[in-house]
Amino acid sequence: MSDNPAGLYLAPSPLGNLGDLTPRVAAALKEADLVAAEDTRRALKLLSHLGLRRPLISYREQNHRAAWPRIASVLAAGGRVALLTDAGAPGVSDPGAALTAAARAAGFAVIPLPGPSAVITALMASGFSADRFTFAGFIPFRAKERRGFLARLKELPWTLVFFEAPHRLTASLADLADIFGPRPALLAREMTKLHEEFLAGDLPALAADAAARPRKGEMTIVVAGAAAAGAPAGDHPPFDPARLASLARSDPRPSPALAAELARESGRPRAEIYKLLVAARAADREDGSV
């Protein structure tokens, strides 16, 4: 008897390397009465890798309403439906969220399974703070909308993550560089695949490189937050020297990590906070407090 109950399984698929498929997702696919796939060709490749043959239905932006009745009928009969996106987690920049909402509204169980994520993989690779971050999805392709969209994000103090199509990469990086300035960034291309590439640098350098060397493949852009880059970051709580002194004594984190957190909170340059923090800890050591 299966340990997997009836319901809609949100099944993350590998970004490229099939070895990243989790055992739980493999089990859900094995027992699925229906697999709803954003790209049935990719789904067939994955199922073939597992030695499986399962009923398939196309589920994508263009047909998600038409696909719902068949999915609902399987769920209503006590079956299991596995939702596969092209790559990564269902519901992230694809129509999976609509299916999840419809299943919940109809009273069916929804079982999300952990697994590969382009957002988290690129964020880890960047080395930027992930205490807080904003996933902004795909950048608008029309120039006016794109620039307005980026201008609204410019002052956010935490890390930003974007998806972008290869044919729009040059224009998007150029606008990011123009609006955000020389902010540290990372371009992640074809993650976990044969031609995986991570390019780190400031935004103007990445924009110039993209213009000189057009690239193909799936792109994720990670940009440091305004506070981390030393830029103004909008409204922040007033800087509190007493709190800094208290944290210098009680917080066990190394000075660089604590300074980065306080800089994000206050909007002040990280270098300034770091110097104050080091001075406070040095004074405590002289007083014998630590």
N, C-alpha and C positions, 0 to 999 in steps of 0.2 A: 504494500500500500504506500502511496506517495506521501511524503511529508509536506508537499506543496499544496496549499488549499486552492480552491477555485478563485479566480479573480484576474485582474489585469496586472501583468508583470512588466514593470519598466526596466528593461534589460540593456544596460550600457554595452556598447560594442567597441572593439578595439579601434584606436585611432589609426592603426596601420599594422602593428605587430600582433598577429593572432595569438601569440603567447600571453598577451595581457588579458585575455578573456578569463573571467573568474569562474571557479567551479559552480557557484550558485547560479550564475547566468547560464552556464552550459546545462545544468540540471533543469532550469526553467524551460529552456528551448527543447530539451529532450521530451518533456512532458506536456508541451504546449499543444492544445487542440487547434490553435490557429496562431500564425506569426504575422503581425502587421508590420510592414517594413517600409521605411521611407524610400529605399532603393532595393527592389526585389533582387537585382543582380548581385548586389553586395551581400544581401541576406543569404542567397543561394551559395555563395562562396563560403560564408561562415558555417552554414549548415553542412556543407560538403566536408569542410575541415573537421567537423565533429562526427562525420559519418551518419548524418541525420537526413531524413526526408519528412518535412512537415508541411501541412497546408499553408499557403502563403496568400496574403492580400496586400495590395499596394495601399499605403496610407501616407499621404503627403499633402502639402498645402492646397494643391489643386483639387483633391478629391476626398478630403477628410470627412465632409458631410455625407457624401455618398457611401463611404465605407462604414459608417457607424452602424447601420442596421444589421449588417452581417456580424460585426464584432459584438454588438449587443445581444444578438440571438445566441451566440456561443456562450457568453457570460450568463445569460438568463437560464441556459440549460445546465449550469453548474460546471462550465468548462474553464479552461485556462487560456488566456490570450497573452502572448509576449509581444511587446512593442519594441522594435529595433529602429534606431535612427541610423543615418549614414555612418556616423562615427561618434563615439562619446555617449553622453548621457541624454536620454530622451527628454524632451521638454525644454531643452536649452537651445534657443534659436531654431526651433523647428515646431511643427504643429502638435507635438506630443502633449503639450499643456492642455490643449482643447480636448483631447481624448481623455486625459486624466480627469478633467472637470466634468465631462459628460458621464464618465463611469461613476464618479462619486455621486453626482446628482441623481443617477438612476439607482443608487443603493448598492452598487457592486464594490467588492473589495479591490483596493489598489495596493500593490506590493512593490515598493521601490527597492531596487537592488543596487548596492554600491558597485563602482567600477570605473573605467577610464573616463577622464574628463580633460578636454583640451584646455579649458580655463585653468584648472588647478595645476596641470602639468606645466604650462607656460609660466604660471605664477611662481611655482617652485623654482623653475630654471632661472628666473629673473634675478633672484637675490633681493628683491624689493620687499618692503614690509607687507605682510599678509594679515596683520592684526585686524585691519579693516581694508576692504577693497570694493570697487564697483565694477561689475561686469556690464559693459555698455552694449554688448551685442555687435551686430554689423553696423558699420558706419554708413550713413545715407550716401547714395551715389550721386545725387544732384549737388552741384557745387554750392549753391546758396544754402540748401538744407544741411549739407555737410558742415559748412563753416559755422552756421548757427548752432548746430548740435554740439560741435567741439567747444565753441565759446561758452556754452552753458556748463560744460564740465571742467573748464580751465582752472577754476579756483578750488576744486575739491582737494582736500589735503591728503587723501589716501590714494593708493595705487589704483590704476585704471587698466582694464583688460578689454580689448576689442577683437572681433573677428573681421577679416577682410578678404575679398576675392582678389586673385592675383592681377587681374586686368585693371583693378582700381587702386592697387597698392601705392603706386607712384604718386597719384593725386592726393590720396589720403595722408601719406607721410609728409608730403609737401605742406598740406594745410595744418597738420599737427605741428610741424616745425615752425610755421609762421605764427600760429596762435599760441602755442605753449612755450615757444622759445627753445633754448638748448637743454631741454629736460632729459635726464637719463631714460633710456628705453631699451627694450629687447624685442627683436623680431624673431618669432619661432615659426619655422617652416617645415611642413611634412614631418611632424613629430612622430617618433617611433618607427618611421619608414626608412627605406634604404638611403634616401637623400636628405635625411634629417639635418636641419641647419639652425643654429642659434647665433644671431648677430646682435651684439651688444654695442651700444654707443649712444651719443646724444641724438636727438631727433633730426637736426640738420644733417648730420653725418649719415644716418640711416636713409633719409630722403634722397641724398645725393647718390648713395650706393644703389638704391632701387631704381633711380632714373638711369644710371649708367649700366646696370645689369638686371634687366627684367627677369623675373622668376615665375615659375609655375608652382602649383600645389596649394595646399591649404595653409592659410596664414593666421597667426595670432600675434597681436601687438600688445605688449605690456609697457605701461608708461608710469614712471614714478609720480607720486602725488605732489601737489604744489608745495606743501610744507617741507617734504623731504628734499625738494629741489631748492629750497631757500626762497621760494616765491611767496607773495602774499597769499593768504588762504582764506579770505573772507572773514566772517565773524567768528571769534573764538572767546573762550572765557579769559578774563584778565589773568595775566601772568602772576603767579603767587610764589614769591621767594621762600616763604615759610614752608610751603608744601615741598618745594624742591629740597630744602634743607632736611625736612623730615624723611623724604624718600631716600636721600643720600645716606642716611643712617640705617633705614629699615629695609630698603628694597635690595635683595641679594643679586639682582641682575648686574652684569658688567656695565660700566659707564656708557659705552657707545649705544647699547641696546636701550637703556633707560633714557638716554638723551634723545634718541630717535622718537620714542613714545611721547615724551614731554614736548618735543618740537611739533609733533602732529597735533597734540591737544591745544597748544598755545598759538600755533602759527608763527612762532619765532624761528629764526635759523637754527638748525641743528648744531652748528659749530658754536654758536653763542651759548646754547643750553649746555653743551658738553663742557665748555670751559668753566661755567658756573658750577656744574656738578662735580667736576674734578677738584675745583677749589674747595667746595664744601666738604668733600670727603677727606681732602688733605688736612683741613682745619680740624675735623673730627679726630683724625689720627693723632694730631699734635696734642689735642685735649685728652687723648686716651679714651675717647668715647667708643671707638671701634678697634 
